[in-house]
Amino acid sequence: MDTLTAKSEATYATIISAALDMAAAEGIGKLSLGELAKRTGISKSGVFSRVGSLEALQTAVLDEYDRRFAEEIFLPSLQLPRGLPRLIAQVNAWARRTVDEGVRNSCLYSAGAFEYDDQNGPLRDRLQKGVEAWRASLRKTILQAIELGQLKPDTDPGQLVYEIYSLIVGLIHDSRFLREEPAPKYMQSAFNRLIATYSNP
C-alpha cells in the first residue's frame, strides 16, 4: 500500500469514526456533511469526495456500527459451545454494552427505530435490514439450542427472539433514559427466568 492510499484510508476512517460518534450522540438522521467537516477539520469537499452522498455516509456509519457490535457481542461467543452457551453469552454481552456509560454505546438501531418507524425511505430500509440481520443471528443460535436438546423441542424461535429483544429495548429505556440503577439486575433476572421456561429439564 502506497503512502497516498494509506493516508486516504486513514482520513476515511477518521470521518466514519467521527460520524459514528455524532450519530450516537444526536441520531443517525442528524448527520450532516457540513457539520462533520467542522468536527474533523476536513473540508466539506474533502468529506464528500471520500463518502459521497449523505445516504452513503449513513450506510457507512451503520456498517461500521455493525462491525463493532459483532466484534464485541457475536464473535467472542463463537469460542463457546454451540447453542445455549452462545445465546446466553451474546445476550449478556449485549446487556453489558447497553448499560456501559458513554455515548459510543448508544444503540443506533433502537434510536433509529423510534425516529423512523412511521417514515419510508432508504435509511429506514437500512435500519430495518440491520435489525433483521441481528435477529436472524439470534434465531440461528436458538435453533441450534433446540437441535442440541438444550431448549424444549416446541420452543418457538420467533417468540423467544421477540422476548429477548423486548428485554433489551426495556433495558435501554430504563437504564439510559430513566437512568434506573436496578435496570440491569431486573433485566438479568427476567432473562434468567425466560431461559428457564424454555430450557429442557
Helices and strands as residue ranges (DSSP letters): H 3-26, G 28-30, H 33-40, H 44-51, H 54-69, I 70-74, G 75-79, H 84-99, G 103-105, H 108-116, H 122-147, H 157-172, I 173-177, H 183-198
